Amino acid sequence: MVLSTAVFTIGVFGFLSRKNIIIILMSIELMLNAVNINLISLSHYLQDMRGQILAFFVIAVAAAEAAIGLAIIIALFRNKATAHVDEIHEMKG
Amino acid sequence: MINELFFAYFAFAIVLLSILVITRRNPIHSVLWMLLLFFHIASLYLFLNAEFIAALQVIVYAGGILVLFLFAVLLVNIREEIRIGRYISAWSSGLTFAVGLFVVILMAIKSFVAAPPGMYSIDYIKKETHIKALGKLLYTDFLYPFEIASVILLVAIIGAIVLAKRRLKG
């Protein structure tokens, strides 16, 4: 669990402080992976299958989230030609 | 003894690789380190008797998600990316927040109390095989969430196409 916490906080740091939006999405994946490690290790130690079922759903949702996030990035890149979050400051399309 | 050694190696490698992922200047290097990270996590799952999830990790993450990321990275101007700074100007507040969160979660872990063990012991899973036990549970008790997951994936497919397609003329 300490391992999972470490990976999660590294993900939080990357999420909060990187400039490139693709790296920010990768940090989200890192955090989801940390949660998965925690779920599966607990499912192993408590001898219960439900943790693995939840990890299964987390993986499915992570795949969906990555697809949507990258589609948004591509749409953004077509309009603004930048992938840096500090250069994107308008929401009106 | 050998178990602890394996776990120590994987824990160390996973932490190191995840730091490498978020600190590399070149996004392609980041993606490749992340590939190695996913393989390490999959081996950790194997180590925790979750072979189906390990296979899923390799197929979905390493095979699917990382290819998507690599594709998106290729859109970015790598030369400019290497030249300019990696972090936003307020990165120190991000670091402070992350370290604070780490300490808080570590303090919370101390009060962890293990629940009584469930019915899926290692012997039971050996008798039943892992995928069969997982599938039985997934298609009986967790059928409703399973259907919701399929709807989420469908929405993701349609949403990704709608967002990424070129705007129609007129």
Contacts between the chains, C-beta under 8 A, distances in Angstrom:
chain1	res1	chain2	res2	distance
A	1	B	109	5.3
A	1	B	112	7.4
A	2	B	106	6.9
A	2	B	109	7.1
A	3	B	11	4.6
A	3	B	14	6.5
A	3	B	15	6.8
A	5	B	102	6.1
A	5	B	105	4.7
A	5	B	106	6.3
A	5	B	109	7.0
A	6	B	15	5.2
A	6	B	18	7.9
A	6	B	102	7.0
A	7	B	14	6.3
A	7	B	15	6.7
A	7	B	18	5.1
A	8	B	101	7.9
A	8	B	105	7.5
A	9	B	98	4.6
A	9	B	99	7.2
A	9	B	101	5.4
A	9	B	102	4.1
A	9	B	105	7.5
A	10	B	15	7.3
A	10	B	18	4.7
A	10	B	19	5.9
A	10	B	22	6.2
A	10	B	98	7.3
A	11	B	18	7.2
A	11	B	22	7.5
A	12	B	94	7.7
A	12	B	97	6.9
A	12	B	98	4.6
A	12	B	101	6.0
A	13	B	22	6.7
A	13	B	94	5.6
A	13	B	95	5.8
A	13	B	97	7.9
A	13	B	98	3.8
A	14	B	21	7.4
A	14	B	22	3.3
A	15	B	94	7.8
A	16	B	91	7.6
A	16	B	93	7.4
A	16	B	94	3.1
A	16	B	97	6.2
A	16	B	98	7.0
A	17	B	87	4.9
A	17	B	88	5.9
A	17	B	90	7.3
A	17	B	91	3.6
A	17	B	94	3.6
A	17	B	95	6.7
A	18	B	22	6.4
A	18	B	86	6.6
A	18	B	87	6.3
A	18	B	88	7.3
A	19	B	84	7.7
A	19	B	85	6.8
A	19	B	86	6.1
A	19	B	87	6.1
A	19	B	88	5.3
A	20	B	27	6.1
A	20	B	76	7.0
A	20	B	81	6.7
A	20	B	86	7.6
A	22	B	27	5.8
A	22	B	69	6.6
A	22	B	72	5.5
A	22	B	73	5.8
A	22	B	76	6.7
A	23	B	22	6.5
A	23	B	27	6.3
A	23	B	30	6.0
A	25	B	69	7.4
A	26	B	21	6.3
A	26	B	22	7.5
A	26	B	30	6.4
A	26	B	31	7.4
A	26	B	34	6.1
A	26	B	69	6.5
A	27	B	22	6.0
A	29	B	34	7.6
A	29	B	61	7.6
A	29	B	65	6.7
A	30	B	18	5.6
A	30	B	21	6.6
A	30	B	22	7.3
A	30	B	34	7.9
A	30	B	37	8.0
A	33	B	37	7.8
A	33	B	38	7.6
A	33	B	41	5.8
A	33	B	61	7.7
A	36	B	41	7.6
A	36	B	53	7.7
A	36	B	57	7.8
A	37	B	14	8.0
A	37	B	41	6.5
A	37	B	44	6.6
A	40	B	45	5.7
A	40	B	48	5.4
A	40	B	50	5.0
A	40	B	53	6.1
A	41	B	48	5.7
A	43	B	48	7.8
A	43	B	50	7.2
A	44	B	48	4.3
A	44	B	49	5.7
A	44	B	50	6.9
A	45	B	114	7.0
A	46	B	114	6.7
A	46	B	115	5.6
A	46	B	117	5.8
A	46	B	118	5.9
A	47	B	117	4.3
A	47	B	118	4.9
A	47	B	119	7.3
A	47	B	120	5.2
A	47	B	121	4.9
A	47	B	122	7.5
A	48	B	117	7.5
A	48	B	118	3.5
A	48	B	119	7.9
A	48	B	120	5.9
A	49	B	118	7.4
A	49	B	120	4.7
A	49	B	133	6.1
A	49	B	134	6.2
A	49	B	137	5.1
A	50	B	118	7.9
A	50	B	137	7.4
A	52	B	50	5.5
A	52	B	52	7.6
A	52	B	53	5.6
A	52	B	134	6.2
A	53	B	134	7.1
A	53	B	137	6.1
A	53	B	138	5.9
A	53	B	142	5.3
A	55	B	50	7.8
A	55	B	53	5.6
A	56	B	53	6.7
A	56	B	56	6.9
A	56	B	134	7.8
A	56	B	138	7.2
A	57	B	145	6.1
A	57	B	149	5.4
A	59	B	53	7.7
A	59	B	56	5.8
A	59	B	57	7.1
A	59	B	60	5.4
A	59	B	61	7.3
A	60	B	149	4.6
A	60	B	152	6.8
A	60	B	153	6.2
A	61	B	149	7.2
A	61	B	152	6.2
A	62	B	60	7.8
A	62	B	61	7.7
A	62	B	65	7.0
A	63	B	60	5.6
A	63	B	64	6.1
A	63	B	65	6.1
A	63	B	153	7.1
A	63	B	156	7.3
A	64	B	152	5.2
A	64	B	153	5.5
A	64	B	155	7.2
A	64	B	156	3.4
A	65	B	156	7.6
A	66	B	65	4.7
A	66	B	68	5.8
A	66	B	69	7.3
A	67	B	68	6.6
A	67	B	156	4.9
A	67	B	157	7.3
A	67	B	159	7.8
A	67	B	160	4.5
A	68	B	156	5.5
A	68	B	159	5.3
A	68	B	160	5.8
A	68	B	163	7.2
A	70	B	68	5.3
A	70	B	69	7.2
A	70	B	71	7.5
A	70	B	72	4.7
A	70	B	160	7.5
A	71	B	159	6.8
A	71	B	160	4.0
A	71	B	161	7.8
A	71	B	163	3.9
A	71	B	164	4.2
A	72	B	163	5.8
A	73	B	72	5.6
A	73	B	75	7.8
A	74	B	72	6.8
A	74	B	75	6.8
A	74	B	163	7.5
A	74	B	164	4.8
A	75	B	163	5.1
A	75	B	164	6.1
A	77	B	75	5.5
A	77	B	76	7.8
A	78	B	166	7.8
A	83	B	75	7.6
A	83	B	76	4.9
A	85	B	88	6.8
A	86	B	88	5.2
A	86	B	89	7.3
